[in-house]
Amino acid sequence: MEKQIIISVGREFGSGGHEIAERLAEHYNIPLYDKEIFDHVEEKGFIRADVAKHFDEKPINPVFYPTMMDGTYLSLEQTVANHIFDFIRLKGDKEKESFVIVGRCAEYILRDNPNMISIFILGDREVKVERVMNKYELDRKSAYNRMKREDKLRKTYHNFYADGKWGDSRSYDICVNSSKLGVDKTLEALIAYIDLSRN
């Protein structure tokens, strides 16, 4: 049986991290879990996929926080997060499946799995803004504001559940600025790093 490989990809919005994750999955011929994870969560009978998508990677509403602390109520945000974390643990720890996963604190959830390689992809602000403008057909100001909003949500979500800080190099095996090399060369560099790490 081929050795398990799990590639966790954290990313700044507009960095090309999702594209890189897709291409890593294609290169190693393994599944990618990002939006696809909701179908699997629904199949397990946890929560409907459309509901999970709406509350995915969303910080907990502070209005509910005091109630949650006494154990009497879990917000939908935390319920979705818990089910997704359980799914990640199942895939990583029990099923011994190889896969690429985007975000969702996977580098923290599977931190004890020796077959996981955790990556964080960042980028220069102007390069990211240009990417967001082109991808979502936004003007510069709207693209920048969306980028700031999405990264704030990801950071708040991650830092609530994980010990390590979102984007902090100490929380990952490798951090790379995709703006320096471009997506293609960044992908090549990451594949070389992953292959060397597995030997």
C-alpha positions as CSV (number, residue, x, y, z in Angstrom):
1,M,0.0,0.0,0.0
2,E,1.3,3.4,-1.0
3,K,2.3,5.7,1.9
4,Q,-0.3,8.2,2.9
5,I,0.2,11.8,2.0
6,I,-1.9,14.7,3.3
7,I,-1.2,18.2,2.0
8,S,-2.8,21.0,4.0
9,V,-3.0,24.3,2.2
10,G,-3.7,27.5,4.1
11,R,-3.9,30.6,1.9
12,E,-4.4,34.3,1.8
13,F,-7.3,35.4,-0.4
14,G,-6.0,36.2,-3.9
15,S,-2.7,34.3,-3.5
16,G,-3.6,31.6,-5.9
17,G,-3.6,29.1,-3.0
18,H,-6.8,27.3,-4.2
19,E,-5.4,26.8,-7.7
20,I,-2.1,25.5,-6.3
21,A,-4.1,23.1,-4.1
22,E,-6.0,21.8,-7.1
23,R,-2.9,21.3,-9.1
24,L,-1.1,19.5,-6.2
25,A,-4.1,17.1,-6.0
26,E,-3.9,16.6,-9.8
27,H,-0.1,16.0,-9.7
28,Y,-0.3,13.4,-6.9
29,N,-3.6,12.0,-8.2
30,I,-5.4,12.3,-4.9
31,P,-8.7,14.0,-3.9
32,L,-9.0,17.6,-3.1
33,Y,-11.2,18.6,-0.1
34,D,-12.4,22.1,-0.2
35,K,-16.0,22.8,-1.1
36,E,-16.3,19.1,-1.9
37,I,-16.1,18.4,1.8
38,F,-19.7,19.4,2.3
39,D,-21.1,16.5,0.2
40,H,-19.1,14.1,2.4
41,V,-20.3,15.7,5.5
42,E,-23.9,15.5,4.3
43,E,-23.5,11.9,3.4
44,K,-22.6,11.2,7.0
45,G,-25.9,12.6,8.0
46,F,-24.4,15.5,10.0
47,I,-25.9,18.6,8.2
48,R,-27.2,19.6,4.8
49,A,-24.5,20.6,2.3
50,D,-26.0,24.0,1.5
51,V,-26.3,24.9,5.2
52,A,-22.7,23.8,5.8
53,K,-21.5,25.9,2.9
54,H,-23.2,29.0,4.3
55,F,-21.5,28.7,7.7
56,D,-18.2,27.3,6.6
57,E,-15.0,29.0,7.9
58,K,-17.2,31.6,9.6
59,P,-16.2,33.1,13.0
60,I,-18.6,32.4,15.8
61,N,-21.1,35.2,16.4
62,P,-20.1,36.8,19.8
63,V,-23.7,37.1,20.7
64,F,-23.8,33.4,21.2
65,Y,-20.5,33.1,23.0
66,P,-21.6,33.3,26.6
67,T,-24.3,30.6,26.0
68,M,-21.8,28.3,24.3
69,M,-19.4,28.5,27.2
70,D,-21.9,26.9,29.6
71,G,-22.5,24.1,27.2
72,T,-26.2,24.7,26.5
73,Y,-26.0,25.8,22.9
74,L,-23.7,25.6,19.9
75,S,-24.0,28.1,17.1
76,L,-24.4,26.9,13.6
77,E,-20.9,28.1,12.9
78,Q,-19.4,25.9,15.6
79,T,-21.6,22.9,14.7
80,V,-20.5,23.0,11.1
81,A,-16.8,23.4,12.2
82,N,-17.0,20.5,14.5
83,H,-18.5,18.2,11.9
84,I,-15.9,19.2,9.4
85,F,-13.1,18.7,11.9
86,D,-14.5,15.2,12.6
87,F,-14.5,14.5,8.9
88,I,-10.9,15.6,8.6
89,R,-9.8,13.4,11.5
90,L,-11.6,10.5,10.1
91,K,-9.9,10.8,6.7
92,G,-6.5,11.5,8.2
93,D,-6.3,9.3,11.2
94,K,-8.6,6.3,10.5
95,E,-9.1,5.8,6.8
96,K,-5.4,6.5,6.0
97,E,-6.5,8.2,2.8
98,S,-4.2,10.6,0.9
99,F,-5.7,14.0,0.0
100,V,-5.2,17.7,-0.3
101,I,-7.3,19.9,2.0
102,V,-7.7,23.7,1.8
103,G,-8.0,25.7,5.0
104,R,-10.3,24.6,7.9
105,C,-7.4,24.4,10.4
106,A,-6.3,21.1,8.9
107,E,-2.7,21.7,9.8
108,Y,-3.8,21.9,13.4
109,I,-6.4,19.2,13.4
110,L,-3.9,16.7,11.9
111,R,-0.8,18.0,13.6
112,D,0.1,14.6,15.0
113,N,-0.1,12.8,11.7
114,P,3.5,12.3,10.4
115,N,2.3,12.0,6.8
116,M,0.9,15.6,6.7
117,I,2.8,18.4,5.1
118,S,1.4,21.9,5.9
119,I,1.7,24.8,3.5
120,F,0.7,28.4,3.8
121,I,0.6,30.5,0.6
122,L,0.7,34.3,0.8
123,G,1.3,37.0,-1.7
124,D,2.1,40.6,-2.3
125,R,-0.9,42.9,-1.9
126,E,-0.9,44.4,-5.4
127,V,-0.5,41.1,-7.1
128,K,-3.4,39.6,-5.0
129,V,-5.6,42.6,-5.8
130,E,-5.0,42.2,-9.5
131,R,-5.9,38.5,-9.3
132,V,-9.1,39.2,-7.3
133,M,-10.0,42.0,-9.8
134,N,-9.6,39.6,-12.8
135,K,-11.3,36.6,-11.2
136,Y,-14.3,38.3,-9.7
137,E,-14.6,41.3,-12.2
138,L,-14.2,43.9,-9.5
139,D,-12.7,47.4,-9.5
140,R,-9.5,47.9,-7.4
141,K,-11.2,49.2,-4.3
142,S,-13.8,46.5,-4.2
143,A,-11.2,43.8,-4.8
144,Y,-9.0,45.2,-2.0
145,N,-12.0,45.4,0.4
146,R,-13.0,41.9,-0.4
147,M,-9.5,40.6,0.1
148,K,-9.3,42.3,3.5
149,R,-12.7,40.9,4.6
150,E,-12.0,37.3,3.5
151,D,-8.7,37.2,5.2
152,K,-10.1,38.7,8.4
153,L,-12.8,36.0,8.4
154,R,-10.2,33.2,7.8
155,K,-7.9,34.6,10.5
156,T,-10.6,34.9,13.1
157,Y,-12.0,31.5,12.4
158,H,-8.5,29.8,12.4
159,N,-7.3,31.5,15.6
160,F,-10.5,30.6,17.5
161,Y,-10.0,26.9,16.9
162,A,-6.2,26.4,16.5
163,D,-3.3,27.0,18.9
164,G,-1.0,28.3,16.1
165,K,-1.8,31.6,14.5
166,W,-3.1,31.9,10.9
167,G,-0.2,32.6,8.6
168,D,2.4,32.4,11.3
169,S,5.4,30.5,9.8
170,R,5.8,28.5,13.0
171,S,2.4,26.9,12.4
172,Y,3.4,25.4,9.0
173,D,6.1,23.3,7.4
174,I,6.6,25.8,4.6
175,C,5.3,29.3,3.8
176,V,5.7,30.6,0.3
177,N,5.0,33.9,-1.4
178,S,3.4,33.0,-4.7
179,S,3.9,36.5,-6.1
180,K,7.7,36.0,-6.2
181,L,7.7,33.0,-8.6
182,G,4.1,33.0,-10.0
183,V,1.7,30.1,-9.6
184,D,3.5,27.7,-12.0
185,K,7.0,28.0,-10.4
186,T,5.5,28.0,-6.9
187,L,3.8,24.8,-7.7
188,E,7.1,23.3,-8.9
189,A,8.9,24.4,-5.8
190,L,6.3,22.9,-3.5
191,I,6.3,19.6,-5.4
192,A,10.1,19.4,-5.0
193,Y,9.7,20.2,-1.3
194,I,7.0,17.6,-0.8
195,D,8.9,14.9,-2.6
196,L,12.1,15.6,-0.6
197,S,10.1,15.5,2.6
198,R,8.6,12.1,1.8
199,N,12.0,10.5,1.2
